[in-house]
Amino acid sequence: LFDWLGIILGAKKSRATTLGIIGAVLGGILGILVGGILGMILMTVVGTVIFEIIFAKKNLTDSIKAGIGSIIGMICGIFLKLILAGTMIGLFLARIL
């Protein structure tokens, strides 16, 4: 969940349109089905850029910035998940020890 929220917030922060955000999410879903985590990362950018260029009529530079923003958001979401998992493990260990 944090991955997808990160993608959405990262794309939004980098001024992606709603269509670009939809492209990022669809690209991420397609990428994870086809190529695992590497596919998810790559297709998130590709989906954002393609949807921004074709449907939102943005130029390539702005589209790439939106794609990079979605990747940065995804990375932040992954780190947030790691922090949450570490906290849960720490709380669990504190209870049993």
Secondary structure, 3 states (H helix, E strand, C coil): CHHHHHHHHHHHHCCCCHHHHHHHHHHHHHHHHHHHHHHHHHHHHHHHHHHHHHCCCCCHHHHHHHHHHHHHHHHHHHHHHHHHHHHHHHHHHHHHC
